[in-house]
Amino acid sequence: MGNHDDYGKQLMSRLLGSRWSSCDSRRSIDEGGVRADLDGIISARDNSNVECAVEIEARVYKQIRGAMVDLALHPAPKKLLVVIKAQPQLGDATRIEKHCRHIWQEIAGSNRGQFFMTVLKGTGNDPRQQVDLELLSETLRNMKIL
């Protein structure tokens, strides 16, 4: 699955440049003695703080829900879930978004920051960079990050 995550991270890097990091220590959180490393963070323009925590998921719903818990527990004020439809079980974008928004409301509500998500059209095995860059750009503009 690494190539799917890499695909998502490359898209984020192209859009955000140095504001995107998948190795900054601020992406890690302590969950009761167990460290969780999110896929990345988006820093403020002046790099003074983390503006958004990001998880990129290409697996089944169970793994997506786990990523959402990690997002909810990160202190960033904004959370972004990027779903790559690499698994047939996921179905279409409408189903994915409905499920993820329902789960976010159940586990986090409005108490854990603003939640945003996007479902990409391409995958690591079948990249669709132009359309996916447009989808991510639109989401990041809605988040007031771009």
Secondary structure as the mmCIF struct_conf table of DSSP 4:
data_model
#
loop_
_struct_conf.conf_type_id
_struct_conf.id
_struct_conf.beg_label_comp_id
_struct_conf.beg_label_asym_id
_struct_conf.beg_label_seq_id
_struct_conf.end_label_comp_id
_struct_conf.end_label_asym_id
_struct_conf.end_label_seq_id
HELX_RH_AL_P HELX_RH_AL_P1 GLY A 2 LEU A 16
HELX_RH_3T_P HELX_RH_3T_P1 GLY A 17 ARG A 19
STRN STRN1 TRP A 20 SER A 21
BEND BEND1 SER A 22 CYS A 23
HELX_RH_3T_P HELX_RH_3T_P2 SER A 25 ARG A 27
STRN STRN2 SER A 28 GLU A 31
TURN_TY1_P TURN_TY1_P1 GLY A 32 GLY A 33
STRN STRN3 VAL A 34 ASP A 37
BEND BEND2 ASP A 39 ASP A 39
STRN STRN4 GLY A 40 SER A 43
TURN_TY1_P TURN_TY1_P2 ARG A 45 ASP A 46
BEND BEND3 ASN A 47 ASN A 49
STRN STRN5 VAL A 50 GLU A 57
BEND BEND4 ARG A 59 ARG A 59
HELX_RH_AL_P HELX_RH_AL_P2 TYR A 61 LEU A 73
BEND BEND5 HIS A 74 HIS A 74
BEND BEND6 PRO A 77 PRO A 77
STRN STRN6 LYS A 78 ILE A 84
BEND BEND7 GLN A 87 GLN A 87
HELX_RH_3T_P HELX_RH_3T_P3 PRO A 88 LEU A 90
HELX_RH_AL_P HELX_RH_AL_P3 ALA A 93 ILE A 107
TURN_TY1_P TURN_TY1_P3 ALA A 108 ARG A 112
STRN STRN7 GLN A 114 LEU A 120
BEND BEND8 LYS A 121 LYS A 121
BEND BEND9 GLY A 124 ASP A 126
HELX_RH_AL_P HELX_RH_AL_P4 GLN A 129 ASN A 142
TURN_TY1_P TURN_TY1_P4 MET A 143 LYS A 144
#
